Amino acid sequence: MASKRVTRRDFIKTTAAGAVATGLGPIIFIPKHAYGASAKKTLKILQWVHFVPAFDKWFNEKYVKEWGEKNNTEVTVDNIGIAGLSARAAAEVSAQKGHDLFLFNWPSPFYEEQAVDMKDVYAECEKKHGKPIDLAIMPVGAYLPWVRFHCTPEQAWRMGNDAGAECFIPVHHQTFQLGREPVREPIERFYQAAGKDSDRILLDRIGQECKI
């Protein structure tokens, strides 16, 4: 009998608080593909081999097993080296099949259209538990010519807000000429994106200090 995959939305809803607490929230890339239909549920997760081996042992042998038992779901976790993440993600997106949860440590904006929109889940968690992130440190520069790998200032502002961040510190701008864009352009575009909420940007140049 074919198995039914648990929806990524169900998984995130039931693990959101724990994911934020353990640092999983910002690194979950959730690809789109179809589900089967029947009684038994399955969930396939892929993430990199953690530099702290004890984390993989805890996550693979304790955390997901306890969650699976609680939610009547058979969970499978595959670990690969960091160097293989990008190629594996590209292959799964191309095939439109693979893992239900793909945990990235540097999710590329290139995959944004392939990910499931979870803003309603974040909103529900924020209503129950308050804003999950006090401060978002967001890269805003080096998007020219590497826009497929580095987010634009506007994307950085939107991603931080979608994650529920209260305040922002933009990075990767002005210190060095990292991309082809004018050196002041990233921070200026970030302020334009912020609009009337620009007071949530705590630092915007080298040497500044702030108290949180």
Secondary structure, DSSP 4 states (H G I P E B T S, - for coil): ---EEPPHHHHHHHHHHHHHHHT-GGGEE-B------SSSEEEEEEEE--SSHHHHHHIIIIIHHHHHHHTTEEEEEEEE-GGGHHHHHHHHHHHT-S-SEEE-SS--GGGGGGBPP-HHHHHHHHHHH--SEEEEEEE----SS-TTTS--HHHHHHHHHHTTEEEEEEESSSSS--SSS-TTHHHHHHHHHHGGGGGGB---STT-----
